[in-house]
């Protein structure tokens, strides 16, 4: 059973392509749902300011204010 670091309604920093680029863009997001049954994605998030809902992996999320 996988242990998830974030729960619903937690704020986080979403950094897409965080493993590829050192200075990738960062977005503040809120966790909408923990995807327990999805084999690939871990969370459904809402990206603040951009107004986009995305399914993401936990490796692209960081606690607010921490991106490494």
C-alpha positions as CSV (number, residue, x, y, z in Angstrom):
1,X,0.0,0.0,0.0
2,X,1.4,3.4,-1.0
3,X,1.8,6.1,1.5
4,X,0.7,9.6,0.3
5,X,2.4,12.7,1.6
6,X,-0.5,15.1,0.7
7,X,-4.2,14.9,1.5
8,X,-7.2,16.6,0.1
9,X,-7.3,20.4,0.5
10,X,-3.5,20.6,1.1
11,X,-1.7,23.4,-0.7
12,X,1.5,22.4,-2.5
13,X,3.9,23.6,-5.2
14,X,3.5,21.9,-8.6
15,X,6.7,21.9,-10.6
16,X,6.1,20.1,-13.9
17,X,9.2,18.6,-15.5
18,X,11.0,18.9,-12.1
19,X,13.3,16.0,-13.0
20,X,14.2,17.5,-16.4
21,X,14.9,21.2,-15.8
22,X,16.6,22.8,-12.8
23,X,14.7,26.1,-13.3
24,X,11.3,24.7,-14.3
25,X,8.2,26.8,-13.7
26,X,6.5,26.5,-10.3
27,X,2.7,26.8,-9.6
28,X,0.8,26.9,-6.4
29,X,-1.9,24.3,-6.3
30,X,-4.4,22.6,-4.1
31,X,-5.0,18.9,-3.9
32,X,-8.6,18.1,-5.0
33,X,-8.4,14.3,-4.7
34,X,-6.0,11.5,-3.8
35,X,-6.1,8.9,-6.7
36,X,-5.7,5.7,-4.7
37,X,-7.0,3.5,-7.6
38,X,-5.0,5.1,-10.5
39,X,-1.9,3.1,-11.4
40,X,0.0,6.1,-12.9
41,X,-1.2,9.3,-11.3
42,X,-1.3,10.0,-7.5
43,X,-3.3,13.3,-7.2
44,X,-5.8,15.5,-9.0
45,X,-4.9,19.1,-8.4
46,X,-6.2,22.6,-9.2
47,X,-3.5,25.0,-10.4
48,X,-4.1,28.4,-8.8
49,X,-4.1,31.4,-11.1
50,X,-4.1,29.3,-14.3
51,X,-7.4,27.6,-13.4
52,X,-6.4,24.2,-14.7
53,X,-7.2,20.8,-13.2
54,X,-4.6,18.1,-13.8
55,X,-3.7,14.6,-12.7
56,X,-0.1,14.5,-11.5
57,X,2.4,12.3,-9.9
58,X,3.7,12.9,-6.4
59,X,7.3,13.4,-7.7
60,X,6.1,16.7,-9.2
61,X,4.7,18.1,-6.0
62,X,6.5,19.7,-3.1
63,X,5.4,21.3,0.2
64,X,4.7,25.0,-0.2
65,X,7.9,27.0,-0.1
66,X,10.1,23.9,-0.8
67,X,11.0,22.8,-4.3
68,X,14.0,20.5,-3.8
